[in-house]
């Protein structure tokens, strides 16, 4: 639809668009359809993570009891982001795919892929931390009966924190670490059981760590999305990459009735009602603005010009789900998903996991071999 002619008044525009405006039950039904699409993907992803975590705990307990028959549930490496980033550097530089925690690299590459192609959809559709953060923000809205938001003078400086954290990790891994140190870390005793170390950290969590988690939970209720918006370095990475995404929320001014509902619905506080295309690095493609728009053709996910093709919410949901979980299936079929560390090696290392060589900062970059 073409832009509004300069001579068209606001009243004439509203009269022209009146047959297209959804109201009452029709608008709420559309909102529910779009919201349930994302909720279904979020719940499915959370269920997968919970199931992998449960099976991993069972597997470790079995090894400790001497049972070597169970298969290790791959996918837990998704919670080893630093190891995955180091594996990515090793792959880019050497062309070799490390088999220590391969699923971590797969998950990282797929998350990056969603950022490049589908905005920060990984954050709002797949990431379990994003889902928990969103749930806590919902609790805050119910408690305070309004959507809380930091003043712009605080919000902008705090948003830079996640980019500073990202810059630190990029500098530490891609600048200061030498190629031999990268290879040594990947095969170090610490990294080979980093997944078990992570599990034991939460199983025997310290009082200090509990206090930090409690503070983050409370802050997430009072200040919505405090982790995702201000502290998550991977959110910063995906936000930066999302600037190149060919799919973006697009507003057609000639069909917009200037109600402002899209901007009020946006959890990131983006001025969607003033944008032609939402290019912000904070946009997670959650489609909350699209669901709130009473004129379906006014606000849509669209491809870049000159094609300008609209992507329906159901199709977008299928793209997010298919890219991420389809990519995992490809990795499984290609044989690059499960680690090559045997159950026997895991059992032996778990039995001595309190030894100094398994302490982070001591044994991780020493030239240990797999049998050390």
C-alpha positions as CSV (number, residue, x, y, z in Angstrom):
1,X,0.0,0.0,0.0
2,X,1.4,3.4,-0.9
3,X,2.2,6.1,1.6
4,X,-0.6,8.5,2.7
5,X,-1.1,11.3,0.2
6,X,-0.1,14.7,1.7
7,X,-3.7,15.9,1.3
8,X,-5.2,13.1,3.3
9,X,-6.4,14.2,6.7
10,X,-6.3,12.1,9.8
11,X,-10.1,11.8,9.8
12,X,-10.1,10.6,6.2
13,X,-7.3,8.1,7.0
14,X,-9.3,6.7,9.9
15,X,-12.4,6.4,7.8
16,X,-10.5,4.6,5.0
17,X,-8.9,2.2,7.5
18,X,-12.0,1.6,9.6
19,X,-13.1,-1.7,7.9
20,X,-9.6,-3.1,8.6
21,X,-9.4,-2.2,12.3
22,X,-9.8,-5.1,14.7
23,X,-11.6,-4.4,18.0
24,X,-12.7,-6.2,21.0
25,X,-12.9,-10.1,20.8
26,X,-11.4,-10.1,17.2
27,X,-8.3,-8.2,18.4
28,X,-7.9,-10.2,21.5
29,X,-8.2,-13.5,19.6
30,X,-5.4,-12.4,17.2
31,X,-3.2,-11.4,20.2
32,X,-3.7,-14.7,21.9
33,X,-2.9,-16.6,18.7
34,X,0.4,-14.8,18.3
35,X,1.3,-14.9,22.0
36,X,0.5,-18.7,22.2
37,X,2.8,-19.4,19.2
38,X,5.8,-18.0,21.1
39,X,4.7,-19.5,24.4
40,X,4.5,-22.9,22.8
41,X,8.1,-22.6,21.5
42,X,9.3,-21.2,24.8
43,X,7.7,-24.0,26.9
44,X,8.9,-26.7,24.5
45,X,12.5,-25.3,24.8
46,X,12.3,-25.1,28.6
47,X,11.0,-28.7,28.7
48,X,13.9,-29.9,26.6
49,X,16.4,-28.1,28.8
50,X,14.8,-29.5,32.0
51,X,14.8,-33.0,30.6
52,X,18.4,-32.8,29.5
53,X,19.3,-31.5,33.0
54,X,17.4,-34.2,34.7
55,X,19.0,-36.9,32.6
56,X,22.5,-35.4,33.1
57,X,22.1,-35.5,36.9
58,X,21.0,-39.2,36.6
59,X,23.9,-40.0,34.4
60,X,26.5,-38.4,36.7
61,X,24.9,-40.2,39.7
62,X,25.1,-43.5,37.7
63,X,28.8,-43.0,37.0
64,X,29.5,-42.3,40.6
65,X,27.8,-45.6,41.5
66,X,29.8,-47.4,38.9
67,X,27.2,-47.7,36.2
68,X,28.8,-47.1,32.7
69,X,25.9,-48.3,30.6
70,X,23.9,-45.0,30.3
71,X,24.5,-42.6,27.5
72,X,25.5,-39.0,28.3
73,X,22.7,-36.6,27.3
74,X,24.4,-34.1,24.9
75,X,23.1,-30.6,24.9
76,X,24.1,-29.7,28.5
77,X,27.0,-27.9,26.8
78,X,24.6,-25.1,26.1
79,X,25.5,-23.9,29.6
80,X,29.2,-23.8,28.8
81,X,29.3,-20.5,26.8
82,X,33.0,-19.7,27.4
83,X,34.1,-23.2,26.3
84,X,31.9,-22.9,23.3
85,X,33.4,-19.6,22.3
86,X,36.9,-21.0,22.6
87,X,35.8,-24.0,20.5
88,X,34.5,-21.5,17.9
89,X,37.9,-19.7,17.7
90,X,39.7,-23.1,17.5
91,X,37.4,-24.1,14.6
92,X,37.8,-20.8,12.7
93,X,41.6,-20.8,13.0
94,X,42.4,-24.4,12.6
95,X,39.5,-25.8,10.7
96,X,39.3,-28.6,13.2
97,X,36.1,-29.4,15.1
98,X,36.9,-30.2,18.7
99,X,35.1,-33.3,20.0
100,X,35.3,-32.4,23.7
101,X,32.0,-30.5,23.9
102,X,30.7,-30.4,20.3
103,X,27.1,-29.7,21.2
104,X,28.2,-26.4,22.7
105,X,29.6,-25.2,19.4
106,X,26.5,-26.3,17.6
107,X,24.2,-24.4,19.9
108,X,26.4,-21.3,19.7
109,X,26.5,-21.4,15.9
110,X,22.7,-21.9,15.7
111,X,22.1,-19.0,18.1
112,X,24.4,-16.8,16.0
113,X,22.5,-18.0,12.9
114,X,19.2,-16.8,14.4
115,X,20.7,-13.5,15.2
116,X,21.9,-13.0,11.6
117,X,18.7,-14.2,10.0
118,X,15.9,-13.7,12.5
119,X,16.9,-10.8,14.7
120,X,17.4,-11.7,18.4
121,X,14.7,-14.4,18.1
122,X,16.9,-16.8,20.1
123,X,16.5,-14.6,23.2
124,X,12.7,-14.3,23.1
125,X,11.8,-17.7,21.6
126,X,14.4,-20.3,22.6
127,X,16.6,-19.1,25.5
128,X,15.3,-20.5,28.9
129,X,16.9,-17.6,30.8
130,X,15.0,-15.2,28.6
131,X,11.8,-17.1,29.4
132,X,12.4,-16.9,33.1
133,X,13.3,-13.2,32.9
134,X,10.1,-12.6,31.0
135,X,8.1,-14.5,33.6
136,X,9.7,-12.4,36.4
137,X,8.9,-9.2,34.6
138,X,5.3,-10.4,34.4
139,X,5.3,-10.9,38.1
140,X,6.5,-7.3,38.5
141,X,3.7,-5.9,36.3
142,X,1.1,-7.7,38.5
143,X,2.7,-6.5,41.7
144,X,3.1,-2.9,40.7
145,X,0.1,-2.8,38.3
146,X,2.1,-1.1,35.6
147,X,5.1,-1.7,33.3
148,X,8.2,-0.5,35.1
149,X,11.1,1.0,33.2
150,X,14.3,2.8,34.2
151,X,14.6,6.4,33.2
152,X,16.5,6.9,30.0
153,X,19.4,8.5,31.8
154,X,20.0,5.2,33.6
155,X,18.9,2.9,30.9
156,X,21.3,3.9,28.2
157,X,24.5,3.7,30.3
158,X,23.5,0.4,31.9
159,X,22.7,-1.1,28.4
160,X,26.4,-0.6,27.6
161,X,27.4,-3.1,30.3
162,X,26.6,-6.1,28.3
163,X,28.7,-4.8,25.4
164,X,31.6,-4.2,27.7
165,X,31.3,-7.7,29.0
166,X,31.2,-9.0,25.4
167,X,34.2,-6.9,24.6
168,X,36.1,-8.4,27.5
169,X,35.4,-12.0,26.5
170,X,36.3,-11.3,22.9
171,X,39.5,-9.6,24.0
172,X,40.4,-12.4,26.4
173,X,39.7,-15.3,24.0
174,X,40.5,-13.8,20.5
175,X,43.3,-11.4,21.4
176,X,45.2,-12.5,24.5
177,X,45.0,-16.3,24.2
178,X,47.5,-17.9,21.7
179,X,46.6,-20.8,19.5
180,X,48.6,-23.3,21.6
181,X,46.7,-22.1,24.7
182,X,43.4,-22.5,22.9
183,X,44.2,-26.1,22.0
184,X,45.5,-26.9,25.5
185,X,42.4,-25.5,27.2
186,X,40.1,-27.6,25.0
187,X,41.8,-30.8,26.0
188,X,42.6,-29.8,29.6
189,X,41.2,-31.8,32.5
190,X,39.1,-28.8,33.6
191,X,37.4,-28.4,30.3
192,X,36.8,-32.1,29.7
193,X,34.6,-32.2,32.8
194,X,33.4,-28.6,32.8
195,X,29.8,-29.9,32.4
196,X,30.1,-31.9,35.6
197,X,31.8,-29.0,37.4
198,X,28.9,-26.8,36.4
199,X,26.4,-29.3,37.8
200,X,28.3,-29.7,41.0
201,X,28.4,-25.9,41.4
202,X,24.6,-25.7,41.4
203,X,24.2,-28.9,43.4
204,X,26.5,-27.5,46.2
205,X,25.8,-23.9,45.6
206,X,27.5,-21.5,48.1
207,X,25.7,-19.0,50.2
208,X,27.3,-16.1,48.2
209,X,26.1,-17.6,44.9
210,X,22.6,-18.0,46.3
211,X,22.6,-14.4,47.4
212,X,23.7,-13.2,44.0
213,X,20.9,-15.3,42.3
214,X,18.4,-13.9,44.8
215,X,19.4,-10.3,44.0
216,X,19.1,-11.0,40.3
217,X,15.6,-12.5,40.8
218,X,14.4,-9.5,42.9
219,X,16.0,-7.1,40.4
220,X,14.3,-8.9,37.5
221,X,10.9,-8.3,39.2
222,X,11.5,-4.6,40.0
223,X,13.6,-3.8,36.8
224,X,12.2,-5.9,33.9
225,X,14.7,-8.0,31.9
226,X,17.7,-6.7,34.0
227,X,19.9,-9.7,33.0
228,X,18.9,-9.8,29.3
229,X,18.9,-6.0,28.8
230,X,21.9,-5.0,30.8
231,X,24.2,-7.9,31.6
232,X,24.0,-10.8,29.1
233,X,27.1,-10.7,26.8
234,X,25.5,-13.2,24.4
235,X,22.5,-11.0,24.1
236,X,24.9,-8.2,23.1
237,X,26.5,-10.4,20.5
238,X,23.1,-11.4,19.0
239,X,21.9,-7.8,19.1
240,X,25.0,-6.6,17.2
241,X,24.5,-9.4,14.6
242,X,20.8,-8.8,14.3
243,X,21.5,-5.4,12.7
244,X,22.2,-7.4,9.5
245,X,19.0,-9.5,9.7
246,X,17.0,-9.4,6.4
247,X,13.8,-9.8,8.5
248,X,12.6,-6.8,10.5
249,X,9.4,-5.5,12.0
250,X,8.1,-3.0,9.4
251,X,5.4,-0.3,9.9
252,X,3.4,0.8,6.9
253,X,2.5,4.5,7.6
254,X,-0.4,4.6,5.2
255,X,-2.1,1.8,7.2
256,X,-1.1,3.0,10.7
257,X,-3.8,4.6,12.8
258,X,-1.2,6.1,15.2
259,X,-2.8,4.4,18.3
260,X,0.6,3.8,19.9
261,X,-0.4,0.3,21.1
262,X,2.7,-1.3,19.5
263,X,5.1,0.9,21.4
264,X,3.3,0.3,24.7
265,X,3.5,-3.5,24.1
266,X,7.2,-3.6,23.3
267,X,9.1,-5.1,26.2
268,X,12.3,-3.3,25.1
269,X,10.7,0.1,25.0
270,X,11.3,0.7,21.3
271,X,9.4,3.5,19.6
272,X,7.8,1.1,17.1
273,X,5.0,3.6,16.4
274,X,7.6,6.1,15.0
275,X,9.8,3.7,13.1
276,X,9.5,2.7,9.4
277,X,11.6,-0.5,10.1
278,X,12.7,-1.5,13.6
279,X,16.4,-1.7,13.4
280,X,17.2,-1.5,17.1
281,X,19.7,-4.0,18.5
282,X,17.3,-4.5,21.5
283,X,14.5,-5.9,19.2
284,X,14.1,-9.6,20.0
285,X,11.4,-10.2,17.4
286,X,9.0,-11.3,20.1
287,X,6.1,-10.0,18.0
288,X,4.4,-8.4,21.0
289,X,4.1,-5.2,18.9
290,X,2.6,-7.1,15.9
291,X,0.1,-8.8,18.2
292,X,-1.0,-5.5,19.7
293,X,-1.6,-3.7,16.4
294,X,-5.3,-3.4,15.6
295,X,-4.5,-3.1,11.8
296,X,-2.8,-6.4,10.8
297,X,-1.4,-4.9,7.6
298,X,0.1,-1.9,9.4
299,X,2.8,-3.8,11.3
300,X,4.4,-7.0,10.1
301,X,7.6,-8.9,9.9
302,X,8.9,-8.2,6.4
303,X,11.9,-9.0,4.2
304,X,14.2,-6.4,2.9
305,X,13.4,-4.3,-0.2
306,X,13.0,-4.7,-3.1
307,X,11.0,-7.8,-2.3
308,X,9.1,-6.5,0.8
309,X,7.3,-9.8,1.5
310,X,5.4,-10.1,4.7
311,X,6.1,-13.1,7.0
312,X,3.1,-14.3,8.9
313,X,3.7,-14.9,12.7
314,X,3.1,-18.7,12.3
315,X,5.6,-18.8,9.5
316,X,8.1,-16.8,11.6
317,X,7.6,-19.2,14.5
318,X,8.2,-22.2,12.2
319,X,11.4,-20.5,10.9
320,X,12.8,-20.0,14.5
321,X,11.9,-23.5,15.6
322,X,13.0,-25.1,12.4
323,X,16.4,-23.3,12.2
324,X,17.4,-24.1,15.8
325,X,16.1,-27.6,16.3
326,X,16.5,-28.5,12.6
327,X,20.1,-27.5,13.0
328,X,20.5,-29.8,16.0
329,X,19.1,-32.7,14.1
330,X,21.6,-32.0,11.2
331,X,24.4,-32.0,13.8
332,X,23.2,-35.4,15.2
333,X,22.9,-37.0,11.8
334,X,26.4,-35.7,10.8
335,X,27.9,-37.2,13.9
336,X,28.9,-33.9,15.4
337,X,26.8,-33.7,18.6
338,X,27.9,-36.2,21.1
339,X,31.3,-35.9,22.8
340,X,34.0,-38.5,22.3
341,X,34.9,-38.6,26.0
342,X,34.0,-42.1,27.2
343,X,32.0,-42.9,30.3
344,X,35.0,-44.6,31.7
345,X,37.1,-41.4,31.4
346,X,34.2,-39.4,32.9
347,X,34.0,-41.9,35.8
348,X,37.7,-41.7,36.5
349,X,37.8,-37.9,36.4
350,X,34.7,-37.4,38.5
351,X,36.3,-39.6,41.2
352,X,39.3,-37.2,41.4
353,X,37.4,-34.0,40.5
354,X,38.7,-32.2,43.7
355,X,42.3,-32.5,42.5
356,X,44.1,-29.2,41.7
357,X,44.2,-29.9,37.9
358,X,40.4,-29.6,37.8
359,X,40.4,-26.2,39.4
360,X,39.7,-23.3,37.0
361,X,42.8,-21.1,36.8
362,X,45.2,-23.9,37.5
363,X,45.1,-26.8,35.1
364,X,43.1,-25.5,32.2
365,X,45.9,-24.4,29.9
366,X,48.5,-26.9,30.8
367,X,49.5,-29.3,28.1
368,X,47.6,-32.3,29.5
369,X,46.6,-35.2,27.3
370,X,43.2,-36.9,27.4
371,X,44.5,-39.6,29.8
372,X,46.1,-37.1,32.4
